[in-house]
């Protein structure tokens, strides 16, 4: 087993988080808000946004840590790193939220927004691992 790439594990969640920031502000803000039924005021008042954002980053770190461990263990090629990172999103993360959304009666539109975020975000994670070797 090669050593875990700690630099990638620290930077990849930041890439994932940056994708989310763009995804849920510039690209899909109003649609996402409408689909979850939250106004701008509800999103910005009464909640500790720093705690929410920090917890989000921590959870993204956990996902990346697991992926980084697999990369160290399996020593995949760059092509396979991208496949595995994107595969996490498409075959594990998105189906998991899809199951929850079915029971919560959430819309397909919301599922596509959130699953798309996972797909693009995890592709960014894979790219960080590829670029940092």
Secondary structure, DSSP 8 states (H G I E B T S, - for coil): -----HHHHHHHHHHHHHHHHHIIIIITHHHHHHHHT--HHHHHSSS-HHHHHHHHHHHHHHHHHHHHHHHHHH---HHHHHHHHHHIIIIIIHHHHHHHHHHHT--HHHHHHHHHHHHHHHHHHHHHHHHT-
